[in-house]
């Protein structure tokens, strides 16, 4: 492989997890299963929230959006990886790689914003229950989601345009299972000082900002719960945010673990393996966390499954009716 400088690079090679062909069927089956569980589980959450009027509240509005974003994150990454394993090809085109990176940036930033909005919603519900309907109007919730989409798209567009200015070697191997911004920047042949500067500044603002907002919201929630006199009241208040706290912990702990492991080992394969936790495992577990720990979601899913069980025989009967 001769290093060269080519701004018109046509393709990259995604090395994935293993060079050994004997492990590829196992990896294919594992990721296909996780992808199907993720899509099915999050789709159930969306259908349950949209079909049940009892769940037409700000908290579940944000939850439905989070489920949609989780589906989009995994759908940005996993299908291409499965196709490459099935066809025994590691190739991804330059345009395909840029597109994958662009959409992954949009949805990963959206994930953080939505988790922050959900933390704020719990703060208002617990600390200002009498003003909840005024402070969390549907118009405000919709505006918050819209602004989050706009900021995520603008951030992704900025990062993508800066990557497009880079030149790469004529043959580039990405030691990852998807086109990740940091990996692509490291593989560029041209100067990446401004790319790294913008990337780290964006990580501090777009990653650190929401995290500080979540910490602030939960510090206020903890203070408000302490002021509740009865033990039952404290438990009831805490139970309303337990699911969200579990998802936030899972998301940020796995994300932090990725960067700590990559910094400690300096191994791209270790970083790729750790990245599975927050790109695949976390979106897969979110529906289980919310459905197992949330009585409203469980009841909505039960009602939705009952509606489907009633409608399907009726539809089949109409089709068979002469």
Secondary structure by P-SEA (a helix, b strand, c coil): cbbbbbccccccccccccccccaaaaaaaaaaaaaaaaaaaaaaaaaaaaaccccccaaaaaaaaaaaaaaaaaaaccaaaaaaaaaccccccaaaaaaaaaaaaaaaaaaaaaaaaaaaaaaaaacccccccccccaaaaaaaaaaaaaaaaaaaaaaaaaaaacccccbbbbccccccaaaaaaacccccaaaaaaaaaaaaaaaaaaaaaaaaaaaaaaaaaaacccaaaaaaaaaaaaaaaaaaaaaaaaaaaaaaaaaacccaaaaaaaacccccccccaaaaaaaaacaaaaaaaaaaaaaaaaaaaaaaaaaacc
